[in-house]
């Protein structure tokens, strides 16, 4: 499982994610994350890959605040 970013513009992605959450309550922000995860999981479409992604995410260190 590749856990290193390999898309072209990580900063732009992060900005889009922050913009999507701007002004949302914590609950709405969590719901947005849940919907985003489901949309991305649908793009992956492979249960074994999704499980590996979940396992990798659980093991990654938390991002600094």
Helices and strands as residue ranges (DSSP letters): H 10-21, H 26-44, H 47-59
